[in-house]
Amino acid sequence: MPGFLLHNGALIACPHSGTVTAPAGSPRVSLGGKPALTTAHTHSVAGCVFTIPGPTSHPCVTVRVEASTKVFIDNVAAAILTPTVLCYAADQAPQGPPNSSPTQKKVIAF
């Protein structure tokens, strides 16, 4: 499935306005001047305020990105954002798709 390659500065939020963060990314490949991300990178969510009925909060904590089938960085699949990507709670319950505005202009490999 086609999707946008992700880089460290991609603007991604959970459906409840939590902010998605990723580690530094690959120092050898950049997308628009920012380090590219792979499926080896963990995409965590901070600031999600989602709750379920009752006193329990149920915030998004991670985003599972898709793996590219054609682009690899240091033998690891590049992370892509497709319509099937979802945010997940700590108990692995799906919370919905993230909101995003990835801008993929140019790929530079060193």
N, CA, C and O atoms as a GROMACS GRO file, in nm:
protein
  440
    1MET      N    1   0.085  -0.118   0.000
    1MET     CA    2   0.000   0.000   0.000
    1MET      C    3   0.089   0.124   0.000
    1MET      O    4   0.183   0.131   0.080
    2PRO      N    5   0.063   0.219  -0.086
    2PRO     CA    6   0.146   0.340  -0.089
    2PRO      C    7   0.121   0.428   0.032
    2PRO      O    8   0.013   0.428   0.091
    3GLY      N    9   0.222   0.503   0.068
    3GLY     CA   10   0.210   0.596   0.180
    3GLY      C   11   0.326   0.693   0.181
    3GLY      O   12   0.420   0.678   0.102
    4PHE      N   13   0.321   0.791   0.267
    4PHE     CA   14   0.427   0.889   0.281
    4PHE      C   15   0.538   0.832   0.369
    4PHE      O   16   0.512   0.772   0.472
    5LEU      N   17   0.663   0.852   0.326
    5LEU     CA   18   0.776   0.820   0.412
    5LEU      C   19   0.776   0.917   0.528
    5LEU      O   20   0.739   1.033   0.512
    6LEU      N   21   0.816   0.870   0.644
    6LEU     CA   22   0.816   0.956   0.763
    6LEU      C   23   0.956   1.002   0.800
    6LEU      O   24   1.053   0.927   0.785
    7HIS      N   25   0.965   1.124   0.848
    7HIS     CA   26   1.091   1.177   0.898
    7HIS      C   27   1.068   1.229   1.039
    7HIS      O   28   0.955   1.238   1.086
    8ASN      N   29   1.177   1.262   1.106
    8ASN     CA   30   1.170   1.302   1.246
    8ASN      C   31   1.083   1.424   1.270
    8ASN      O   32   1.026   1.436   1.379
    9GLY      N   33   1.069   1.513   1.176
    9GLY     CA   34   0.990   1.634   1.197
    9GLY      C   35   0.847   1.626   1.147
    9GLY      O   36   0.778   1.727   1.147
   10ALA      N   37   0.801   1.508   1.104
   10ALA     CA   38   0.664   1.495   1.053
   10ALA      C   39   0.564   1.531   1.163
   10ALA      O   40   0.580   1.490   1.278
   11LEU      N   41   0.463   1.608   1.127
   11LEU     CA   42   0.361   1.648   1.224
   11LEU      C   43   0.253   1.541   1.231
   11LEU      O   44   0.173   1.526   1.139
   12ILE      N   45   0.253   1.468   1.342
   12ILE     CA   46   0.156   1.360   1.361
   12ILE      C   47   0.095   1.376   1.500
   12ILE      O   48   0.165   1.407   1.596
   13ALA      N   49  -0.036   1.356   1.509
   13ALA     CA   50  -0.106   1.364   1.638
   13ALA      C   51  -0.205   1.250   1.647
   13ALA      O   52  -0.258   1.206   1.545
   14CYS      N   53  -0.231   1.201   1.768
   14CYS     CA   54  -0.334   1.099   1.785
   14CYS      C   55  -0.470   1.164   1.760
   14CYS      O   56  -0.478   1.286   1.754
   15PRO      N   57  -0.577   1.084   1.745
   15PRO     CA   58  -0.707   1.143   1.717
   15PRO      C   59  -0.761   1.231   1.829
   15PRO      O   60  -0.860   1.302   1.811
   16HIS      N   61  -0.694   1.227   1.946
   16HIS     CA   62  -0.739   1.304   2.062
   16HIS      C   63  -0.642   1.419   2.092
   16HIS      O   64  -0.638   1.470   2.203
   17SER      N   65  -0.564   1.458   1.993
   17SER     CA   66  -0.470   1.571   1.996
   17SER      C   67  -0.343   1.546   2.076
   17SER      O   68  -0.274   1.642   2.111
   18GLY      N   69  -0.311   1.421   2.106
   18GLY     CA   70  -0.181   1.392   2.168
   18GLY      C   71  -0.072   1.405   2.063
   18GLY      O   72  -0.098   1.382   1.945
   19THR      N   73   0.047   1.440   2.104
   19THR     CA   74   0.158   1.460   2.012
   19THR      C   75   0.239   1.332   1.996
   19THR      O   76   0.276   1.268   2.094
   20VAL      N   77   0.267   1.296   1.872
   20VAL     CA   78   0.348   1.178   1.844
   20VAL      C   79   0.493   1.220   1.828
   20VAL      O   80   0.524   1.314   1.755
   21THR      N   81   0.582   1.149   1.899
   21THR     CA   82   0.724   1.179   1.890
   21THR      C   83   0.799   1.054   1.845
   21THR      O   84   0.755   0.941   1.867
   22ALA      N   85   0.912   1.076   1.782
   22ALA     CA   86   0.997   0.967   1.736
   22ALA      C   87   1.141   0.999   1.774
   22ALA      O   88   1.174   1.115   1.800
   23PRO      N   89   1.227   0.898   1.776
   23PRO     CA   90   1.367   0.923   1.807
   23PRO      C   91   1.437   0.997   1.693
   23PRO      O   92   1.372   1.039   1.597
   24ALA      N   93   1.566   1.013   1.703
   24ALA     CA   94   1.643   1.095   1.610
   24ALA      C   95   1.630   1.054   1.463
   24ALA      O   96   1.636   1.142   1.376
   25GLY      N   97   1.614   0.929   1.432
   25GLY     CA   98   1.606   0.886   1.294
   25GLY      C   99   1.742   0.846   1.240
   25GLY      O  100   1.841   0.842   1.313
   26SER      N  101   1.746   0.817   1.111
   26SER     CA  102   1.869   0.772   1.047
   26SER      C  103   1.960   0.888   1.013
   26SER      O  104   1.917   0.984   0.949
   27PRO      N  105   2.085   0.882   1.055
   27PRO     CA  106   2.177   0.991   1.021
   27PRO      C  107   2.223   0.984   0.875
   27PRO      O  108   2.281   1.081   0.824
   28ARG      N  109   2.198   0.873   0.808
   28ARG     CA  110   2.247   0.855   0.671
   28ARG      C  111   2.145   0.890   0.563
   28ARG      O  112   2.183   0.912   0.448
   29VAL      N  113   2.018   0.897   0.598
   29VAL     CA  114   1.914   0.926   0.499
   29VAL      C  115   1.828   1.039   0.553
   29VAL      O  116   1.782   1.034   0.667
   30SER      N  117   1.805   1.141   0.470
   30SER     CA  118   1.720   1.250   0.515
   30SER      C  119   1.608   1.275   0.415
   30SER      O  120   1.624   1.250   0.295
   31LEU      N  121   1.498   1.322   0.464
   31LEU     CA  122   1.381   1.358   0.385
   31LEU      C  123   1.355   1.505   0.408
   31LEU      O  124   1.318   1.545   0.518
   32GLY      N  125   1.374   1.586   0.308
   32GLY     CA  126   1.357   1.730   0.325
   32GLY      C  127   1.450   1.787   0.429
   32GLY      O  128   1.415   1.884   0.497
   33GLY      N  129   1.569   1.728   0.444
   33GLY     CA  130   1.666   1.776   0.541
   33GLY      C  131   1.649   1.721   0.681
   33GLY      O  132   1.725   1.757   0.771
   34LYS      N  133   1.551   1.633   0.702
   34LYS     CA  134   1.528   1.576   0.835
   34LYS      C  135   1.551   1.425   0.830
   34LYS      O  136   1.522   1.362   0.729
   35PRO      N  137   1.604   1.365   0.939
   35PRO     CA  138   1.635   1.223   0.940
   35PRO      C  139   1.513   1.135   0.913
   35PRO      O  140   1.406   1.155   0.972
   36ALA      N  141   1.531   1.037   0.824
   36ALA     CA  142   1.424   0.943   0.790
   36ALA      C  143   1.402   0.845   0.905
   36ALA      O  144   1.494   0.814   0.980
   37LEU      N  145   1.279   0.796   0.917
   37LEU     CA  146   1.244   0.700   1.022
   37LEU      C  147   1.222   0.562   0.962
   37LEU      O  148   1.181   0.548   0.846
   38THR      N  149   1.249   0.460   1.042
   38THR     CA  150   1.228   0.322   1.000
   38THR      C  151   1.129   0.255   1.095
   38THR      O  152   1.085   0.315   1.194
   39THR      N  153   1.095   0.132   1.063
   39THR     CA  154   1.004   0.057   1.151
   39THR      C  155   1.072   0.018   1.282
   39THR      O  156   1.004  -0.025   1.376
   40ALA      N  157   1.204   0.034   1.289
   40ALA     CA  158   1.275   0.005   1.415
   40ALA      C  159   1.256   0.117   1.516
   40ALA      O  160   1.278   0.097   1.635
   41HIS      N  161   1.214   0.235   1.472
   41HIS     CA  162   1.194   0.348   1.562
   41HIS      C  163   1.057   0.339   1.629
   41HIS      O  164   0.957   0.305   1.565
   42THR      N  165   1.052   0.370   1.758
   42THR     CA  166   0.927   0.370   1.833
   42THR      C  167   0.862   0.506   1.823
   42THR      O  168   0.926   0.609   1.843
   43HIS      N  169   0.734   0.506   1.790
   43HIS     CA  170   0.658   0.630   1.777
   43HIS      C  171   0.563   0.639   1.897
   43HIS      O  172   0.458   0.575   1.899
   44SER      N  173   0.601   0.720   1.997
   44SER     CA  174   0.521   0.731   2.118
   44SER      C  175   0.432   0.853   2.115
   44SER      O  176   0.458   0.951   2.045
   45VAL      N  177   0.325   0.845   2.195
   45VAL     CA  178   0.226   0.953   2.203
   45VAL      C  179   0.232   1.014   2.342
   45VAL      O  180   0.236   0.942   2.442
   46ALA      N  181   0.231   1.147   2.348
   46ALA     CA  182   0.227   1.219   2.476
   46ALA      C  183   0.111   1.317   2.474
   46ALA      O  184   0.084   1.379   2.371
   47GLY      N  185   0.045   1.332   2.585
   47GLY     CA  186  -0.061   1.432   2.597
   47GLY      C  187  -0.198   1.389   2.549
   47GLY      O  188  -0.286   1.474   2.533
   48CYS      N  189  -0.221   1.261   2.525
   48CYS     CA  190  -0.354   1.215   2.485
   48CYS      C  191  -0.447   1.221   2.606
   48CYS      O  192  -0.410   1.176   2.715
   49VAL      N  193  -0.565   1.275   2.587
   49VAL     CA  194  -0.659   1.291   2.699
   49VAL      C  195  -0.782   1.201   2.686
   49VAL      O  196  -0.882   1.224   2.755
   50PHE      N  197  -0.776   1.100   2.601
   50PHE     CA  198  -0.891   1.013   2.580
   50PHE      C  199  -0.927   0.936   2.707
   50PHE      O  200  -0.839   0.881   2.774
   51THR      N  201  -1.055   0.932   2.740
   51THR     CA  202  -1.103   0.854   2.854
   51THR      C  203  -1.220   0.768   2.810
   51THR      O  204  -1.286   0.797   2.710
   52ILE      N  205  -1.244   0.664   2.884
   52ILE     CA  206  -1.361   0.578   2.860
   52ILE      C  207  -1.456   0.599   2.977
   52ILE      O  208  -1.414   0.650   3.080
   53PRO      N  209  -1.583   0.561   2.963
   53PRO     CA  210  -1.677   0.582   3.074
   53PRO      C  211  -1.626   0.521   3.204
   53PRO      O  212  -1.578   0.407   3.207
   54GLY      N  213  -1.635   0.597   3.310
   54GLY     CA  214  -1.584   0.555   3.440
   54GLY      C  215  -1.460   0.636   3.474
   54GLY      O  216  -1.426   0.730   3.403
   55PRO      N  217  -1.394   0.598   3.579
   55PRO     CA  218  -1.279   0.678   3.626
   55PRO      C  219  -1.148   0.648   3.553
   55PRO      O  220  -1.046   0.709   3.583
   56THR      N  221  -1.150   0.556   3.458
   56THR     CA  222  -1.026   0.514   3.393
   56THR      C  223  -0.994   0.597   3.271
   56THR      O  224  -1.080   0.620   3.185
   57SER      N  225  -0.871   0.643   3.263
   57SER     CA  226  -0.828   0.708   3.138
   57SER      C  227  -0.776   0.599   3.045
   57SER      O  228  -0.733   0.493   3.092
   58HIS      N  229  -0.778   0.624   2.920
   58HIS     CA  230  -0.736   0.524   2.820
   58HIS      C  231  -0.661   0.595   2.708
   58HIS      O  232  -0.702   0.587   2.592
   59PRO      N  233  -0.550   0.663   2.740
   59PRO     CA  234  -0.482   0.744   2.639
   59PRO      C  235  -0.408   0.660   2.534
   59PRO      O  236  -0.372   0.545   2.558
   60CYS      N  237  -0.388   0.720   2.419
   60CYS     CA  238  -0.302   0.661   2.316
   60CYS      C  239  -0.159   0.668   2.368
   60CYS      O  240  -0.119   0.769   2.427
   61VAL      N  241  -0.080   0.562   2.346
   61VAL     CA  242   0.059   0.563   2.390
   61VAL      C  243   0.157   0.535   2.276
   61VAL      O  244   0.273   0.574   2.285
   62THR      N  245   0.112   0.468   2.171
   62THR     CA  246   0.200   0.439   2.058
   62THR      C  247   0.124   0.449   1.926
   62THR      O  248   0.002   0.445   1.921
   63VAL      N  249   0.202   0.462   1.818
   63VAL     CA  250   0.150   0.456   1.683
   63VAL      C  251   0.229   0.348   1.612
   63VAL      O  252   0.352   0.350   1.613
   64ARG      N  253   0.160   0.254   1.550
   64ARG     CA  254   0.228   0.150   1.473
   64ARG      C  255   0.224   0.190   1.326
   64ARG      O  256   0.119   0.188   1.263
   65VAL      N  257   0.339   0.226   1.274
   65VAL     CA  258   0.348   0.267   1.134
   65VAL      C  259   0.361   0.143   1.046
   65VAL      O  260   0.390   0.034   1.095
   66GLU      N  261   0.338   0.160   0.918
   66GLU     CA  262   0.352   0.051   0.822
   66GLU      C  263   0.497   0.044   0.774
   66GLU      O  264   0.572   0.141   0.785
   67ALA      N  265   0.535  -0.072   0.723
   67ALA     CA  266   0.670  -0.093   0.670
   67ALA      C  267   0.666  -0.080   0.518
   67ALA      O  268   0.580  -0.138   0.452
   68SER      N  269   0.759  -0.004   0.466
   68SER     CA  270   0.773   0.007   0.321
   68SER      C  271   0.820  -0.127   0.266
   68SER      O  272   0.901  -0.195   0.329
   69THR      N  273   0.770  -0.165   0.150
   69THR     CA  274   0.813  -0.290   0.088
   69THR      C  275   0.926  -0.269  -0.012
   69THR      O  276   0.988  -0.364  -0.059
   70LYS      N  277   0.953  -0.140  -0.044
   70LYS     CA  278   1.055  -0.112  -0.145
   70LYS      C  279   1.168  -0.021  -0.098
   70LYS      O  280   1.271  -0.014  -0.164
   71VAL      N  281   1.151   0.048   0.013
   71VAL     CA  282   1.254   0.139   0.062
   71VAL      C  283   1.307   0.087   0.195
   71VAL      O  284   1.232   0.066   0.290
   72PHE      N  285   1.441   0.066   0.199
   72PHE     CA  286   1.506   0.016   0.320
   72PHE      C  287   1.620   0.109   0.357
   72PHE      O  288   1.690   0.160   0.270
   73ILE      N  289   1.639   0.130   0.486
   73ILE     CA  290   1.746   0.213   0.538
   73ILE      C  291   1.828   0.126   0.632
   73ILE      O  292   1.778   0.082   0.736
   74ASP      N  293   1.953   0.101   0.596
   74ASP     CA  294   2.039   0.010   0.674
   74ASP      C  295   1.970  -0.125   0.696
   74ASP      O  296   1.973  -0.178   0.807
   75ASN      N  297   1.911  -0.178   0.592
   75ASN     CA  298   1.842  -0.309   0.592
   75ASN      C  299   1.717  -0.315   0.678
   75ASN      O  300   1.672  -0.424   0.713
   76VAL      N  301   1.662  -0.200   0.714
   76VAL     CA  302   1.537  -0.194   0.791
   76VAL      C  303   1.435  -0.119   0.706
   76VAL      O  304   1.468  -0.017   0.645
   77ALA      N  305   1.312  -0.168   0.702
   77ALA     CA  306   1.209  -0.104   0.620
   77ALA      C  307   1.183   0.038   0.667
   77ALA      O  308   1.172   0.065   0.787
   78ALA      N  309   1.172   0.129   0.571
   78ALA     CA  310   1.138   0.267   0.602
   78ALA      C  311   0.996   0.273   0.657
   78ALA      O  312   0.910   0.194   0.617
   79ALA      N  313   0.970   0.366   0.748
   79ALA     CA  314   0.837   0.384   0.807
   79ALA      C  315   0.753   0.466   0.710
   79ALA      O  316   0.796   0.571   0.661
   80ILE      N  317   0.631   0.418   0.684
   80ILE     CA  318   0.540   0.494   0.599
   80ILE      C  319   0.407   0.513   0.671
   80ILE      O  320   0.367   0.433   0.755
   81LEU      N  321   0.340   0.620   0.634
   81LEU     CA  322   0.210   0.652   0.691
   81LEU      C  323   0.104   0.622   0.587
   81LEU      O  324   0.099   0.687   0.483
   82THR      N  325   0.020   0.523   0.615
   82THR     CA  326  -0.086   0.482   0.523
   82THR      C  327  -0.220   0.502   0.593
   82THR      O  328  -0.224   0.530   0.713
   83PRO      N  329  -0.330   0.488   0.520
   83PRO     CA  330  -0.462   0.500   0.584
   83PRO      C  331  -0.492   0.393   0.689
   83PRO      O  332  -0.585   0.408   0.768
   84THR      N  333  -0.414   0.284   0.691
   84THR     CA  334  -0.440   0.176   0.787
   84THR      C  335  -0.364   0.191   0.918
   84THR      O  336  -0.384   0.110   1.009
   85VAL      N  337  -0.278   0.290   0.930
   85VAL     CA  338  -0.199   0.312   1.052
   85VAL      C  339  -0.294   0.354   1.165
   85VAL      O  340  -0.385   0.434   1.144
   86LEU      N  341  -0.271   0.299   1.285
   86LEU     CA  342  -0.355   0.329   1.401
   86LEU      C  343  -0.273   0.365   1.524
   86LEU      O  344  -0.156   0.327   1.535
   87CYS      N  345  -0.335   0.438   1.614
   87CYS     CA  346  -0.279   0.464   1.746
   87CYS      C  347  -0.331   0.355   1.840
   87CYS      O  348  -0.440   0.302   1.820
   88TYR      N  349  -0.252   0.323   1.942
   88TYR     CA  350  -0.291   0.217   2.036
   88TYR      C  351  -0.273   0.263   2.179
   88TYR      O  352  -0.185   0.342   2.211
   89ALA      N  353  -0.360   0.211   2.267
   89ALA     CA  354  -0.350   0.235   2.411
   89ALA      C  355  -0.249   0.138   2.470
   89ALA      O  356  -0.198   0.051   2.399
   90ALA      N  357  -0.219   0.152   2.598
   90ALA     CA  358  -0.122   0.066   2.665
   90ALA      C  359  -0.164  -0.081   2.662
   90ALA      O  360  -0.080  -0.170   2.660
   91ASP      N  361  -0.296  -0.107   2.663
   91ASP     CA  362  -0.345  -0.245   2.657
   91ASP      C  363  -0.359  -0.296   2.515
   91ASP      O  364  -0.421  -0.400   2.492
   92GLN      N  365  -0.302  -0.223   2.417
   92GLN     CA  366  -0.302  -0.256   2.275
   92GLN      C  367  -0.438  -0.243   2.208
   92GLN      O  368  -0.459  -0.296   2.098
   93ALA      N  369  -0.531  -0.174   2.274
   93ALA     CA  370  -0.661  -0.146   2.211
   93ALA      C  371  -0.643  -0.039   2.104
   93ALA      O  372  -0.583   0.065   2.131
   94PRO      N  373  -0.696  -0.062   1.983
   94PRO     CA  374  -0.684   0.040   1.879
   94PRO      C  375  -0.766   0.163   1.915
   94PRO      O  376  -0.879   0.152   1.962
   95GLN      N  377  -0.708   0.282   1.893
   95GLN     CA  378  -0.771   0.407   1.932
   95GLN      C  379  -0.814   0.493   1.813
   95GLN      O  380  -0.883   0.593   1.832
   96GLY      N  381  -0.775   0.455   1.694
   96GLY     CA  382  -0.811   0.532   1.576
   96GLY      C  383  -0.688   0.578   1.500
   96GLY      O  384  -0.576   0.567   1.550
   97PRO      N  385  -0.708   0.629   1.378
   97PRO     CA  386  -0.595   0.672   1.297
   97PRO      C  387  -0.538   0.806   1.343
   97PRO      O  388  -0.613   0.892   1.391
   98PRO      N  389  -0.409   0.824   1.328
   98PRO     CA  390  -0.349   0.953   1.365
   98PRO      C  391  -0.382   1.060   1.261
   98PRO      O  392  -0.410   1.030   1.145
   99ASN      N  393  -0.379   1.184   1.305
   99ASN     CA  394  -0.391   1.298   1.214
   99ASN      C  395  -0.250   1.336   1.174
   99ASN      O  396  -0.159   1.333   1.257
  100SER      N  397  -0.230   1.371   1.049
  100SER     CA  398  -0.094   1.402   1.007
  100SER      C  399  -0.090   1.500   0.892
  100SER      O  400  -0.189   1.524   0.822
  101SER      N  401   0.027   1.556   0.875
  101SER     CA  402   0.055   1.639   0.759
  101SER      C  403   0.200   1.618   0.719
  101SER      O  404   0.281   1.709   0.726
  102PRO      N  405   0.232   1.493   0.675
  102PRO     CA  406   0.370   1.467   0.635
  102PRO      C  407   0.400   1.539   0.506
  102PRO      O  408   0.316   1.545   0.416
  103THR      N  409   0.519   1.594   0.496
  103THR     CA  410   0.560   1.661   0.373
  103THR      C  411   0.687   1.595   0.325
  103THR      O  412   0.793   1.612   0.385
  104GLN      N  413   0.676   1.522   0.219
  104GLN     CA  414   0.788   1.448   0.164
  104GLN      C  415   0.827   1.514   0.033
  104GLN      O  416   0.761   1.495  -0.069
  105LYS      N  417   0.932   1.590   0.036
  105LYS     CA  418   0.974   1.666  -0.082
  105LYS      C  419   1.083   1.593  -0.160
  105LYS      O  420   1.070   1.572  -0.280
  106LYS      N  421   1.191   1.554  -0.090
  106LYS     CA  422   1.306   1.498  -0.159
  106LYS      C  423   1.380   1.405  -0.064
  106LYS      O  424   1.391   1.434   0.055
  107VAL      N  425   1.431   1.294  -0.117
  107VAL     CA  426   1.508   1.199  -0.037
  107VAL      C  427   1.655   1.218  -0.071
  107VAL      O  428   1.694   1.224  -0.188
  108ILE      N  429   1.737   1.226   0.034
  108ILE     CA  430   1.882   1.237   0.015
  108ILE      C  431   1.948   1.127   0.096
  108ILE      O  432   1.926   1.117   0.217
  109ALA      N  433   2.029   1.044   0.031
  109ALA     CA  434   2.102   0.938   0.100
  109ALA      C  435   2.250   0.968   0.096
  109ALA      O  436   2.303   1.015  -0.004
  110PHE      N  437   2.319   0.940   0.208
  110PHE     CA  438   2.463   0.964   0.216
  110PHE      C  439   2.538   0.833   0.219
  110PHE      O  440   2.661   0.833   0.226
   0.00000   0.00000   0.00000
